[in-house]
Amino acid sequence: MRINVGEARDKLTQLLQDVENGEEVTICRNGKPVADLVPTKALKKERPKYGTLKDKIKINDPDWWKPQNDIEAWLKGDV
């Protein structure tokens, strides 16, 4: 279906219902096609892909989990 901009503005709700029913609508300005209203593709929820960060995370300090005993040095900025 082809429709001009003014009509599309006035009948947007009906045009959206037509698109939901599978019809494609072309909006024209001065007789030239400007935009197409087509049904959107259903969004699929993608599942996480586990293992994609394998070998990409680098731990510089293997003892990062151990408690620090040199709090004073750390507070002074010596560490």
N, C-alpha and C positions, 0 to 999 in steps of 0.2 A: 504494500500500500504506500502511496506517495501522498504527502500532506505538506502544506506550507507552514511556515513558522508561526504565523498568527493562529491558525487552527490548532497546531500542536500545543501551543500555550494554553488554549481554552479547553482542549480535550486530553490533557496529559494523563489523567486517571484512566480514561477509556483506552488510550493508546497503550498504557502499561498493562492493562488487562488483556488487550489483544496480543501483546508480546508474550505474556505469560501463557497464552493459548497457542503459541507457536508461530504467530504471524510476524513477519519482519516489516518494520515501518521505516520509510525513508523520509527524512525531513528536508524540504527544499526551500531555498531562498531565491526568489525571482526565477523559479523554474529549474534552478540548478541544485542537484543533491548536495547537502551539507553534512548530514549525519544519518547514521543508521541506528535504529533501536532494535537490538537483538537480545534474545534470552542470554543471561549470564551463565557461565559455566559454574557448576556446583563446586564449592570449595571443599577439597579433601583435607582432612586433618592429617598431617604427616606425622608419622611415628618417629621418635628420636632414633638416630642411627648410632648405636653404641659402638665405641671403639674408634671413632673418627679422630680423636685427639691422641691416640696411641703414638708414642715416640715424638710427640710435639711439645710435651711439657717437660721442662728441664729443671731439676732441683739442684741449685747451686750449693746449698748447705745440707748435707745428708743428716746432720744432727739438728735440724730446725725444730724438731718436736721436743728436744730436751730443755729443761728449765735453765734459765741464765743465772749464773751465780755472781756475775760481775755487774750488778745493777748500778752501782755508783759510777763505774767507768762508762757505762752506757748513758747515764744521765749527763755526764760531763761531755759526752761526745767523743770519747777516746776509742770507742769500739767501732 
